[in-house]
Amino acid sequence: MKRRILHVDQNCYFASVEMIAHPEYRNVPMAVVGSVEKRHGIVLAKNYLASAAGVKTAEVIWKAEQKCPNLVKAEAHFEKYSFYSKRLREMYSEYSDRVEPFGLDECWIDISESCLDRDAKSVADEIRQRVKEEFSLSCSVGVSFNKVFAKLGSDYKKPDATTVFSEEEFRDVVWKLPVEELLFVGRSTKASLHKINIRTIGDLANASESYLSSYLGKGGVMLWRYANGLDDDEVMKNDYKRDIKSVGNSTTPSSDMRNIKDVSGVMHSLAASVASRLRKYELLGTVVQIWVRDKNLNSYEKQRVLFEPSNNEKEIYETALELFRESYNWHAAIRSVGVRCTKLISKNEGIQLSIFDDCEKLDREKKLDNTVDEINRRYGSGAIKRLVELNGDLGNFDPSRTEGGICGKPGSELK
């Protein structure tokens, strides 16, 4: 059966959601930022007027304001973006039982076995129209015979457009595009390909598969297949859940961390978030990792295997802090930190208690963790905090909104 895959990409998604609540933003250059007031704030999204002024996603606010002095800054509201994302996916599910999210603002929809009496482009156009009428948002849709080219199509024309890359004609357009337009070709991969004079997707497609394998490993073969239209990756069903490989968070507080007290408070918040989500997914972490970046942007990672797999906040926090104490010499203040658990197992696999364990203490900690989970579930993340987390601005962040996690959009770079 011939595959018919759509990729829907919401245009300026965060900014567009903010403009629903604030129609006045539509006529001014506006950017959604991580923090309106704090020095580390960056541009998370911008509308087309801000784009026209040269504002770029991920640049710091002060730099964006240099380019566009009248830039209006809107604080991010991630709960709203999640709300609209869920509603959009529900609408997409009316067309197929195969709807696979790619971050909050993008989705693949496989209509190969549905909408059989309709042309794929007409389905794409209908979805665009419904997004406008039912959500007051706009999107671009790519239509193709595989996921990679469908995504390429949604990026090809913006805003509010449908692009079709057919199996018969894709070479005429796709092969002329810069190689960095292809999924998973990020900055470093682009540089590596440019070194061997591969600058377009066509160059990549016509290169030697065996040479790319020796040059970039398995990733080189994958990119060669993508460029030649050979991607056969399935669009996952609506109820499909990917295996969770790790759970983690990292954050950049509003001011640098200059002593162990500063680091301790932030790490405790991160460990609390990680532990809570492990319990939510009924998982245990076997390895605790930390990631540290100093104010000079030098970074490193350290990890330790736990004595027993755990989803206990205190144990994850104490292991993370111990790793930090052992590895950092305070040559510079700390800009960012992260805590992550890997080598996850199901809690149902069971844990054998050591004869040295304090069973009553473990039971108290488990009850405390569960109580905190329940309060935060009822009243919102951060409704209750440990005393160590209340460290002025350094503790004043929501771990559910920090970088990392398990549900973010996959990176665009080939690793």
TORGUKOL-721298 format. One record per residue (C-alpha): residue in three letters; x, z, y. Coordinates in steps of 0.02 Angstrom, whole numbers, plus 50000, padded with zeros to 5 digits. Each point is the difference from the previous one (the first is absolute). Layout:
BEGIN
rec residuo = ala	u = X	w = Z	v = Y
...
***
This chain:
BEGIN
rec residuo = met	u = 50000	w = 50000	v = 50000
rec residuo = lys	u = 50064	w = 49953	v = 50172
rec residuo = arg	u = 50040	w = 50156	v = 50101
rec residuo = arg	u = 49916	w = 50027	v = 50169
rec residuo = ile	u = 50075	w = 50145	v = 50096
rec residuo = leu	u = 49964	w = 50060	v = 50176
rec residuo = his	u = 50109	w = 50112	v = 50106
rec residuo = val	u = 49910	w = 50085	v = 50144
rec residuo = asp	u = 50107	w = 50069	v = 50142
rec residuo = gln	u = 49915	w = 50095	v = 50141
rec residuo = asn	u = 50065	w = 49942	v = 50169
rec residuo = cys	u = 50085	w = 50138	v = 50103
rec residuo = tyr	u = 49909	w = 50123	v = 49889
rec residuo = phe	u = 50040	w = 50170	v = 50076
rec residuo = ala	u = 49980	w = 49931	v = 50176
rec residuo = ser	u = 49837	w = 49912	v = 49954
rec residuo = val	u = 49925	w = 50160	v = 49928
rec residuo = glu	u = 50046	w = 50093	v = 50160
rec residuo = met	u = 49916	w = 49862	v = 50103
rec residuo = ile	u = 49836	w = 50030	v = 49907
rec residuo = ala	u = 49990	w = 50174	v = 50076
rec residuo = his	u = 50079	w = 49944	v = 50164
rec residuo = pro	u = 49939	w = 49826	v = 50049
rec residuo = glu	u = 50096	w = 50018	v = 50164
rec residuo = tyr	u = 50162	w = 49977	v = 49901
rec residuo = arg	u = 49953	w = 49820	v = 49961
rec residuo = asn	u = 50046	w = 49938	v = 50174
rec residuo = val	u = 50165	w = 50093	v = 50023
rec residuo = pro	u = 50165	w = 50001	v = 49905
rec residuo = met	u = 49982	w = 50145	v = 49878
rec residuo = ala	u = 50107	w = 50076	v = 49863
rec residuo = val	u = 49960	w = 50128	v = 49867
rec residuo = val	u = 50144	w = 50123	v = 49994
rec residuo = gly	u = 50061	w = 50139	v = 49888
rec residuo = ser	u = 50005	w = 50121	v = 50147
rec residuo = val	u = 49945	w = 49968	v = 50179
rec residuo = glu	u = 50111	w = 50136	v = 50075
rec residuo = lys	u = 50144	w = 50035	v = 49883
rec residuo = arg	u = 50167	w = 49911	v = 50010
rec residuo = his	u = 50002	w = 49938	v = 49821
rec residuo = gly	u = 49835	w = 49907	v = 50017
rec residuo = ile	u = 50000	w = 49821	v = 49942
rec residuo = val	u = 49879	w = 49854	v = 50012
rec residuo = leu	u = 49897	w = 49993	v = 49840
rec residuo = ala	u = 49892	w = 49853	v = 50053
rec residuo = lys	u = 49955	w = 49903	v = 50156
rec residuo = asn	u = 49867	w = 49881	v = 50061
rec residuo = tyr	u = 50033	w = 49819	v = 50044
rec residuo = leu	u = 50020	w = 50033	v = 50186
rec residuo = ala	u = 50140	w = 50124	v = 49962
rec residuo = ser	u = 50077	w = 49875	v = 49879
rec residuo = ala	u = 49999	w = 49868	v = 50137
rec residuo = ala	u = 50099	w = 50122	v = 50110
rec residuo = gly	u = 50134	w = 50014	v = 49866
rec residuo = val	u = 49950	w = 50167	v = 49924
rec residuo = lys	u = 50053	w = 50012	v = 49818
rec residuo = thr	u = 49941	w = 50108	v = 49857
rec residuo = ala	u = 50119	w = 50142	v = 49953
rec residuo = glu	u = 50093	w = 50002	v = 50166
rec residuo = val	u = 50011	w = 50163	v = 50098
rec residuo = ile	u = 49871	w = 50028	v = 50135
rec residuo = trp	u = 50121	w = 50004	v = 50147
rec residuo = lys	u = 50067	w = 49830	v = 49953
rec residuo = ala	u = 49824	w = 49929	v = 49985
rec residuo = glu	u = 49958	w = 50070	v = 50173
rec residuo = gln	u = 50154	w = 49916	v = 50074
rec residuo = lys	u = 49930	w = 49833	v = 49942
rec residuo = cys	u = 49821	w = 50042	v = 50047
rec residuo = pro	u = 49988	w = 50133	v = 50138
rec residuo = asn	u = 49809	w = 50001	v = 49996
rec residuo = leu	u = 49992	w = 50028	v = 49811
rec residuo = val	u = 49855	w = 50112	v = 49948
rec residuo = lys	u = 50048	w = 50118	v = 49859
rec residuo = ala	u = 49873	w = 50060	v = 49872
rec residuo = glu	u = 50036	w = 50140	v = 49877
rec residuo = ala	u = 49984	w = 49948	v = 49818
rec residuo = his	u = 49848	w = 50059	v = 49901
rec residuo = phe	u = 50043	w = 49972	v = 49817
rec residuo = glu	u = 49837	w = 50072	v = 49936
rec residuo = lys	u = 49906	w = 49861	v = 50091
rec residuo = tyr	u = 50115	w = 49866	v = 49929
rec residuo = ser	u = 49971	w = 50068	v = 49824
rec residuo = phe	u = 49812	w = 50005	v = 50029
rec residuo = tyr	u = 49989	w = 49818	v = 50053
rec residuo = ser	u = 50122	w = 49948	v = 49863
rec residuo = lys	u = 49888	w = 50076	v = 49867
rec residuo = arg	u = 49844	w = 49918	v = 50071
rec residuo = leu	u = 50087	w = 49831	v = 50008
rec residuo = arg	u = 50053	w = 50014	v = 49818
rec residuo = glu	u = 49821	w = 50041	v = 49952
rec residuo = met	u = 49945	w = 49839	v = 50084
rec residuo = tyr	u = 50137	w = 49898	v = 49914
rec residuo = ser	u = 49941	w = 50071	v = 49834
rec residuo = glu	u = 49836	w = 49907	v = 50021
rec residuo = tyr	u = 50099	w = 49841	v = 49965
rec residuo = ser	u = 50106	w = 50055	v = 49852
rec residuo = asp	u = 50046	w = 50147	v = 49889
rec residuo = arg	u = 50183	w = 49960	v = 50036
rec residuo = val	u = 50043	w = 50070	v = 50171
rec residuo = glu	u = 50178	w = 50062	v = 50023
rec residuo = pro	u = 50049	w = 50090	v = 50161
rec residuo = phe	u = 50169	w = 49969	v = 50082
rec residuo = gly	u = 50003	w = 50141	v = 50125
rec residuo = leu	u = 49851	w = 50048	v = 50107
rec residuo = asp	u = 49976	w = 49831	v = 50083
rec residuo = glu	u = 50030	w = 49871	v = 49863
rec residuo = cys	u = 49918	w = 49956	v = 49834
rec residuo = trp	u = 50010	w = 49868	v = 49866
rec residuo = ile	u = 49834	w = 49941	v = 49927
rec residuo = asp	u = 49997	w = 49895	v = 49840
rec residuo = ile	u = 49844	w = 49891	v = 49993
rec residuo = ser	u = 50059	w = 49895	v = 49853
rec residuo = glu	u = 49859	w = 50066	v = 49890
rec residuo = ser	u = 49872	w = 50034	v = 50136
rec residuo = cys	u = 49917	w = 49898	v = 50138
rec residuo = leu	u = 50018	w = 49853	v = 49880
rec residuo = asp	u = 49870	w = 49897	v = 50091
rec residuo = arg	u = 50094	w = 50013	v = 50164
rec residuo = asp	u = 50156	w = 49926	v = 50078
rec residuo = ala	u = 50136	w = 50132	v = 50025
rec residuo = lys	u = 50021	w = 49956	v = 50184
rec residuo = ser	u = 49814	w = 50025	v = 50033
rec residuo = val	u = 50012	w = 50174	v = 49921
rec residuo = ala	u = 50150	w = 50039	v = 50111
rec residuo = asp	u = 49908	w = 49940	v = 50155
rec residuo = glu	u = 49849	w = 50105	v = 49954
rec residuo = ile	u = 50108	w = 50155	v = 49981
rec residuo = arg	u = 50078	w = 49969	v = 50171
rec residuo = gln	u = 49827	w = 49984	v = 50077
rec residuo = arg	u = 49935	w = 50158	v = 49917
rec residuo = val	u = 50154	w = 50098	v = 50057
rec residuo = lys	u = 49958	w = 49949	v = 50179
rec residuo = glu	u = 49813	w = 50033	v = 49989
rec residuo = glu	u = 49998	w = 50157	v = 49894
rec residuo = phe	u = 50160	w = 50086	v = 50057
rec residuo = ser	u = 50041	w = 49927	v = 50172
rec residuo = leu	u = 50173	w = 49957	v = 49933
rec residuo = ser	u = 50088	w = 49835	v = 49968
rec residuo = cys	u = 50105	w = 49942	v = 49854
rec residuo = ser	u = 50099	w = 49853	v = 49937
rec residuo = val	u = 49979	w = 49940	v = 49821
rec residuo = gly	u = 50120	w = 49904	v = 49890
rec residuo = val	u = 49933	w = 49900	v = 49853
rec residuo = ser	u = 50114	w = 49944	v = 49859
rec residuo = phe	u = 50031	w = 49994	v = 49813
rec residuo = asn	u = 50112	w = 50154	v = 49999
rec residuo = lys	u = 50021	w = 50164	v = 50093
rec residuo = val	u = 50162	w = 49957	v = 50090
rec residuo = phe	u = 49935	w = 49839	v = 50078
rec residuo = ala	u = 49831	w = 50080	v = 50041
rec residuo = lys	u = 50093	w = 50132	v = 50101
rec residuo = leu	u = 50107	w = 49866	v = 50080
rec residuo = gly	u = 49839	w = 49912	v = 50051
rec residuo = ser	u = 49926	w = 50153	v = 50084
rec residuo = asp	u = 50160	w = 50015	v = 50103
rec residuo = tyr	u = 50006	w = 49814	v = 50042
rec residuo = lys	u = 49861	w = 49995	v = 50130
rec residuo = lys	u = 49944	w = 50147	v = 50107
rec residuo = pro	u = 49882	w = 50063	v = 50060
rec residuo = asp	u = 49835	w = 49968	v = 49911
rec residuo = ala	u = 50048	w = 49850	v = 49893
rec residuo = thr	u = 49994	w = 49936	v = 49821
rec residuo = thr	u = 50150	w = 49908	v = 49925
rec residuo = val	u = 50000	w = 49913	v = 49831
rec residuo = phe	u = 50160	w = 49965	v = 49902
rec residuo = ser	u = 49948	w = 49894	v = 49851
rec residuo = glu	u = 50099	w = 49976	v = 49840
rec residuo = glu	u = 50013	w = 49814	v = 50037
rec residuo = glu	u = 50054	w = 50008	v = 50182
rec residuo = phe	u = 50090	w = 50166	v = 50031
rec residuo = arg	u = 50173	w = 49920	v = 50003
rec residuo = asp	u = 49956	w = 49900	v = 50155
rec residuo = val	u = 49975	w = 50158	v = 50105
rec residuo = val	u = 50069	w = 50151	v = 49908
rec residuo = trp	u = 50172	w = 49928	v = 49965
rec residuo = lys	u = 50029	w = 49967	v = 50185
rec residuo = leu	u = 49974	w = 50184	v = 50047
rec residuo = pro	u = 50147	w = 50119	v = 50033
rec residuo = val	u = 50051	w = 50090	v = 49841
rec residuo = glu	u = 49962	w = 50170	v = 50079
rec residuo = glu	u = 49815	w = 49955	v = 50002
rec residuo = leu	u = 49997	w = 50022	v = 49810
rec residuo = leu	u = 49941	w = 50167	v = 49930
rec residuo = phe	u = 50142	w = 50123	v = 49969
rec residuo = val	u = 50129	w = 49904	v = 50101
rec residuo = gly	u = 50049	w = 50131	v = 50129
rec residuo = arg	u = 50144	w = 50009	v = 50122
rec residuo = ser	u = 50142	w = 50030	v = 49877
rec residuo = thr	u = 49935	w = 49876	v = 49871
rec residuo = lys	u = 49982	w = 49870	v = 50137
rec residuo = ala	u = 50181	w = 50030	v = 50052
rec residuo = ser	u = 50058	w = 49984	v = 49819
rec residuo = leu	u = 49906	w = 49835	v = 49979
rec residuo = his	u = 50065	w = 49932	v = 50165
rec residuo = lys	u = 50178	w = 50031	v = 49938
rec residuo = ile	u = 49970	w = 49869	v = 49865
rec residuo = asn	u = 49910	w = 49883	v = 50122
rec residuo = ile	u = 49824	w = 50038	v = 49939
rec residuo = arg	u = 49895	w = 50001	v = 50159
rec residuo = thr	u = 49830	w = 49933	v = 49949
rec residuo = ile	u = 49884	w = 50035	v = 49854
rec residuo = gly	u = 50036	w = 49822	v = 49944
rec residuo = asp	u = 50186	w = 50036	v = 49997
rec residuo = leu	u = 49963	w = 50150	v = 49889
rec residuo = ala	u = 49886	w = 49899	v = 49886
rec residuo = asn	u = 50130	w = 49865	v = 49975
rec residuo = ala	u = 50146	w = 50119	v = 49971
rec residuo = ser	u = 50070	w = 50032	v = 49828
rec residuo = glu	u = 49900	w = 50134	v = 49910
rec residuo = ser	u = 50153	w = 50055	v = 49902
rec residuo = tyr	u = 50106	w = 50013	v = 50158
rec residuo = leu	u = 49867	w = 50105	v = 50087
rec residuo = ser	u = 49995	w = 50111	v = 49846
rec residuo = ser	u = 50187	w = 50031	v = 50010
rec residuo = tyr	u = 49994	w = 50021	v = 50190
rec residuo = leu	u = 49847	w = 50112	v = 50021
rec residuo = gly	u = 49963	w = 50055	v = 49822
rec residuo = lys	u = 49821	w = 50004	v = 49934
rec residuo = gly	u = 49937	w = 50000	v = 50179
rec residuo = gly	u = 50079	w = 49830	v = 50028
rec residuo = val	u = 49904	w = 49927	v = 49853
rec residuo = met	u = 49840	w = 50080	v = 50062
rec residuo = leu	u = 50021	w = 49922	v = 50173
rec residuo = trp	u = 50041	w = 49830	v = 49924
rec residuo = arg	u = 49838	w = 50009	v = 49900
rec residuo = tyr	u = 49903	w = 50050	v = 50155
rec residuo = ala	u = 50070	w = 49853	v = 50099
rec residuo = asn	u = 49952	w = 49879	v = 49862
rec residuo = gly	u = 49822	w = 50063	v = 49988
rec residuo = leu	u = 50027	w = 50081	v = 49831
rec residuo = asp	u = 49939	w = 50175	v = 50044
rec residuo = asp	u = 49879	w = 50052	v = 49863
rec residuo = asp	u = 49972	w = 50181	v = 50051
rec residuo = glu	u = 49820	w = 50056	v = 49973
rec residuo = val	u = 49886	w = 50071	v = 50133
rec residuo = met	u = 49960	w = 50172	v = 49934
rec residuo = lys	u = 49822	w = 50056	v = 49964
rec residuo = asn	u = 49913	w = 50115	v = 50122
rec residuo = asp	u = 50015	w = 50151	v = 49886
rec residuo = tyr	u = 50183	w = 49969	v = 49956
rec residuo = lys	u = 50120	w = 50139	v = 50045
rec residuo = arg	u = 50186	w = 49967	v = 50002
rec residuo = asp	u = 50113	w = 50124	v = 49915
rec residuo = ile	u = 50065	w = 50120	v = 50131
rec residuo = lys	u = 50190	w = 50001	v = 49992
rec residuo = ser	u = 50032	w = 50128	v = 50137
rec residuo = val	u = 49914	w = 50105	v = 50131
rec residuo = gly	u = 50086	w = 50036	v = 50164
rec residuo = asn	u = 49996	w = 50015	v = 50188
rec residuo = ser	u = 50126	w = 49984	v = 50140
rec residuo = thr	u = 49979	w = 50035	v = 50184
rec residuo = thr	u = 50085	w = 49988	v = 50170
rec residuo = pro	u = 49947	w = 50154	v = 50101
rec residuo = ser	u = 49980	w = 49994	v = 50188
rec residuo = ser	u = 50170	w = 50081	v = 50027
rec residuo = asp	u = 50160	w = 50005	v = 49899
rec residuo = met	u = 50025	w = 50139	v = 49873
rec residuo = arg	u = 50151	w = 50103	v = 50052
rec residuo = asn	u = 50005	w = 50145	v = 49876
rec residuo = ile	u = 49943	w = 50052	v = 49827
rec residuo = lys	u = 49841	w = 50078	v = 50070
rec residuo = asp	u = 49946	w = 49833	v = 50072
rec residuo = val	u = 50035	w = 49909	v = 49838
rec residuo = ser	u = 49917	w = 50135	v = 49896
rec residuo = gly	u = 49834	w = 49987	v = 50091
rec residuo = val	u = 49992	w = 49811	v = 49989
rec residuo = met	u = 50053	w = 49996	v = 49818
rec residuo = his	u = 49869	w = 50128	v = 49956
rec residuo = ser	u = 49864	w = 49891	v = 50077
rec residuo = leu	u = 50064	w = 49849	v = 49904
rec residuo = ala	u = 50013	w = 50097	v = 49837
rec residuo = ala	u = 49823	w = 50065	v = 50024
rec residuo = ser	u = 49935	w = 49822	v = 50020
rec residuo = val	u = 50097	w = 49937	v = 49849
rec residuo = ala	u = 49944	w = 50144	v = 49889
rec residuo = ser	u = 49819	w = 49984	v = 50054
rec residuo = arg	u = 49995	w = 49815	v = 49955
rec residuo = leu	u = 50087	w = 50030	v = 49834
rec residuo = arg	u = 49861	w = 50123	v = 49958
rec residuo = lys	u = 49868	w = 49879	v = 50061
rec residuo = tyr	u = 50064	w = 49868	v = 49879
rec residuo = glu	u = 50030	w = 50129	v = 49863
rec residuo = leu	u = 50185	w = 49962	v = 49994
rec residuo = leu	u = 50161	w = 50100	v = 49989
rec residuo = gly	u = 50166	w = 49953	v = 50079
rec residuo = thr	u = 50158	w = 50007	v = 49897
rec residuo = val	u = 50124	w = 49959	v = 50139
rec residuo = val	u = 50001	w = 50056	v = 50183
rec residuo = gln	u = 50085	w = 49884	v = 50125
rec residuo = ile	u = 50041	w = 50027	v = 50183
rec residuo = trp	u = 50040	w = 49869	v = 50131
rec residuo = val	u = 50089	w = 50049	v = 50162
rec residuo = arg	u = 50040	w = 49898	v = 50156
rec residuo = asp	u = 50101	w = 50072	v = 50143
rec residuo = lys	u = 49981	w = 49959	v = 50185
rec residuo = asn	u = 50134	w = 49865	v = 49983
rec residuo = leu	u = 49888	w = 49915	v = 49869
rec residuo = asn	u = 50118	w = 50037	v = 49855
rec residuo = ser	u = 49900	w = 50043	v = 49845
rec residuo = tyr	u = 50023	w = 50058	v = 49820
rec residuo = glu	u = 49899	w = 50053	v = 49848
rec residuo = lys	u = 50023	w = 50140	v = 49874
rec residuo = gln	u = 49900	w = 50047	v = 49847
rec residuo = arg	u = 49986	w = 50135	v = 49867
rec residuo = val	u = 49912	w = 50012	v = 49833
rec residuo = leu	u = 49880	w = 50147	v = 49996
rec residuo = phe	u = 50019	w = 50130	v = 49863
rec residuo = glu	u = 49821	w = 49958	v = 49951
rec residuo = pro	u = 49882	w = 49864	v = 50069
rec residuo = ser	u = 49897	w = 50071	v = 50142
rec residuo = asn	u = 49869	w = 49968	v = 50134
rec residuo = asn	u = 50027	w = 50170	v = 50080
rec residuo = glu	u = 50027	w = 49995	v = 50187
rec residuo = lys	u = 50121	w = 50147	v = 50004
rec residuo = glu	u = 50110	w = 49931	v = 49862
rec residuo = ile	u = 50010	w = 49826	v = 50077
rec residuo = tyr	u = 50036	w = 50073	v = 50172
rec residuo = glu	u = 50135	w = 50119	v = 49939
rec residuo = thr	u = 50086	w = 49863	v = 49900
rec residuo = ala	u = 49995	w = 49880	v = 50148
rec residuo = leu	u = 50068	w = 50130	v = 50121
rec residuo = glu	u = 50138	w = 50050	v = 49878
rec residuo = leu	u = 50052	w = 49817	v = 49985
rec residuo = phe	u = 50008	w = 49989	v = 50189
rec residuo = arg	u = 50101	w = 50161	v = 50020
rec residuo = glu	u = 50126	w = 49940	v = 49871
rec residuo = ser	u = 50021	w = 49826	v = 50070
rec residuo = tyr	u = 49992	w = 50007	v = 50191
rec residuo = asn	u = 50141	w = 50065	v = 50111
rec residuo = trp	u = 49910	w = 49992	v = 50169
rec residuo = his	u = 50118	w = 49871	v = 50076
rec residuo = ala	u = 49847	w = 49940	v = 50098
rec residuo = ala	u = 49818	w = 50045	v = 50030
rec residuo = ile	u = 49872	w = 49934	v = 49876
rec residuo = arg	u = 49882	w = 49860	v = 50053
rec residuo = ser	u = 49895	w = 49976	v = 49841
rec residuo = val	u = 49977	w = 50078	v = 49829
rec residuo = gly	u = 49904	w = 49957	v = 49843
rec residuo = val	u = 49949	w = 50086	v = 49838
rec residuo = arg	u = 49950	w = 49906	v = 49843
rec residuo = cys	u = 49962	w = 50036	v = 49817
rec residuo = thr	u = 50040	w = 49870	v = 49867
rec residuo = lys	u = 50001	w = 49982	v = 49810
rec residuo = leu	u = 49817	w = 50052	v = 50000
rec residuo = ile	u = 49906	w = 50055	v = 49845
rec residuo = ser	u = 49819	w = 50046	v = 49968
rec residuo = lys	u = 49963	w = 50185	v = 50013
rec residuo = asn	u = 49912	w = 49981	v = 49833
rec residuo = glu	u = 50167	w = 49970	v = 49915
rec residuo = gly	u = 50018	w = 50187	v = 50013
rec residuo = ile	u = 50138	w = 50118	v = 50056
rec residuo = gln	u = 50083	w = 50125	v = 49886
rec residuo = leu	u = 50026	w = 50161	v = 50095
rec residuo = ser	u = 50174	w = 50073	v = 49993
rec residuo = ile	u = 50019	w = 50179	v = 49941
rec residuo = phe	u = 50079	w = 50032	v = 50170
rec residuo = asp	u = 49847	w = 49942	v = 50098
rec residuo = asp	u = 49899	w = 50128	v = 50096
rec residuo = cys	u = 49828	w = 49950	v = 49935
rec residuo = glu	u = 49904	w = 50108	v = 50124
rec residuo = lys	u = 50099	w = 49928	v = 50146
rec residuo = leu	u = 49972	w = 49822	v = 49940
rec residuo = asp	u = 49814	w = 50034	v = 49983
rec residuo = arg	u = 49991	w = 50071	v = 50177
rec residuo = glu	u = 50090	w = 49848	v = 50071
rec residuo = lys	u = 49885	w = 49882	v = 49905
rec residuo = lys	u = 49845	w = 50089	v = 50067
rec residuo = leu	u = 50072	w = 49995	v = 50177
rec residuo = asp	u = 50036	w = 49813	v = 49986
rec residuo = asn	u = 49824	w = 49966	v = 49937
rec residuo = thr	u = 49923	w = 50104	v = 50139
rec residuo = val	u = 50098	w = 49907	v = 50133
rec residuo = asp	u = 49948	w = 49833	v = 49921
rec residuo = glu	u = 49817	w = 50049	v = 50005
rec residuo = ile	u = 50004	w = 50059	v = 50181
rec residuo = asn	u = 50089	w = 49842	v = 50057
rec residuo = arg	u = 49880	w = 49893	v = 49898
rec residuo = arg	u = 49850	w = 50080	v = 50083
rec residuo = tyr	u = 50063	w = 50014	v = 50178
rec residuo = gly	u = 50131	w = 49863	v = 50014
rec residuo = ser	u = 50187	w = 49984	v = 49971
rec residuo = gly	u = 50096	w = 50136	v = 50090
rec residuo = ala	u = 49851	w = 50118	v = 50015
rec residuo = ile	u = 50110	w = 50134	v = 49924
rec residuo = lys	u = 50190	w = 50011	v = 50012
rec residuo = arg	u = 50135	w = 50117	v = 49941
rec residuo = leu	u = 50083	w = 50106	v = 50135
rec residuo = val	u = 50166	w = 49910	v = 49974
rec residuo = glu	u = 49917	w = 49835	v = 50050
rec residuo = leu	u = 49946	w = 50065	v = 50171
rec residuo = asn	u = 50160	w = 49959	v = 50092
rec residuo = gly	u = 49944	w = 49932	v = 50168
rec residuo = asp	u = 50003	w = 49811	v = 50019
rec residuo = leu	u = 50109	w = 49982	v = 49845
rec residuo = gly	u = 49858	w = 50061	v = 49891
rec residuo = asn	u = 49865	w = 49912	v = 50099
rec residuo = phe	u = 49971	w = 49848	v = 49892
rec residuo = asp	u = 49883	w = 49946	v = 49861
rec residuo = pro	u = 50098	w = 49959	v = 49841
rec residuo = ser	u = 49862	w = 49883	v = 49945
rec residuo = arg	u = 50045	w = 49889	v = 50149
rec residuo = thr	u = 50188	w = 49999	v = 49974
rec residuo = glu	u = 50103	w = 49861	v = 49927
rec residuo = gly	u = 50011	w = 49972	v = 49814
rec residuo = gly	u = 49868	w = 50061	v = 49879
rec residuo = ile	u = 49930	w = 49899	v = 49856
rec residuo = cys	u = 49865	w = 49898	v = 50083
rec residuo = gly	u = 50091	w = 49910	v = 50139
rec residuo = lys	u = 50024	w = 49813	v = 50006
rec residuo = pro	u = 50148	w = 49945	v = 49893
rec residuo = gly	u = 50153	w = 49952	v = 50099
rec residuo = ser	u = 50029	w = 49818	v = 50044
rec residuo = glu	u = 50182	w = 50005	v = 49949
rec residuo = leu	u = 50072	w = 49951	v = 49832
rec residuo = lys	u = 50096	w = 50149	v = 49932
***
